[in-house]
Amino acid sequence: MSHTPFIWAAYSIGTVVLLWCALAPLSRKKSAIRDIRRIIQTEERSNDSNP
């Protein structure tokens, strides 16, 4: 019996997990930057409307 399919599956799963660990923070960073920009714009509009 060959163990090759199990080895390939383990490497594939490991690769997917490592890629997810590398790319997920980038996605969260973009989302956080977008949220911060939205908050800043809201505050600027609020400050502009106050005399």
Backbone torsions as a table, in degrees:
resi	resn	phi	psi	omega
1	MET	NA	131.5	-178.4
2	SER	-91.2	139.5	178.6
3	HIS	-95.6	3.3	-176.1
4	THR	-55.7	-45.4	179.9
5	PRO	-60.9	-36.5	179.4
6	PHE	-69.2	-38.7	178.7
7	ILE	-65.3	-45.9	178.4
8	TRP	-62.1	-40.0	178.5
9	ALA	-63.6	-42.1	179.9
10	ALA	-64.4	-44.3	177.9
11	TYR	-64.4	-39.6	179.7
12	SER	-64.5	-46.7	179.3
13	ILE	-63.5	-42.5	177.7
14	GLY	-60.5	-41.4	179.0
15	THR	-64.6	-43.4	179.3
16	VAL	-62.6	-43.6	-179.9
17	VAL	-63.9	-43.8	179.4
18	LEU	-64.5	-40.6	177.3
19	LEU	-63.6	-41.8	178.5
20	TRP	-61.9	-42.7	179.4
21	CYS	-64.7	-28.8	179.9
22	ALA	-83.4	-35.6	-172.7
23	LEU	-94.3	-26.5	-178.0
24	ALA	-60.4	-43.1	178.5
25	PRO	-63.1	-32.2	178.1
26	LEU	-64.9	-40.6	177.9
27	SER	-64.8	-43.4	178.7
28	ARG	-65.3	-35.7	179.2
29	LYS	-64.3	-44.3	178.7
30	LYS	-61.5	-41.6	179.5
31	SER	-65.0	-42.3	-180.0
32	ALA	-65.7	-41.6	178.6
33	ILE	-62.8	-42.1	178.2
34	ARG	-61.3	-43.5	179.2
35	ASP	-64.5	-42.0	179.4
36	ILE	-64.3	-42.8	177.8
37	ARG	-61.2	-40.8	179.1
38	ARG	-63.5	-41.3	178.8
39	ILE	-65.3	-42.7	179.2
40	ILE	-62.1	-44.6	178.8
41	GLN	-62.4	-40.3	178.7
42	THR	-63.7	-43.5	179.0
43	GLU	-65.9	-38.9	178.9
44	GLU	-64.6	-41.9	176.9
45	ARG	-63.5	-38.8	179.1
46	SER	-65.2	-41.9	-180.0
47	ASN	-70.0	-33.5	180.0
48	ASP	-70.4	-31.6	-177.7
49	SER	-80.6	-19.5	177.3
50	ASN	-84.3	128.5	180.0
51	PRO	-73.6	NA	NA
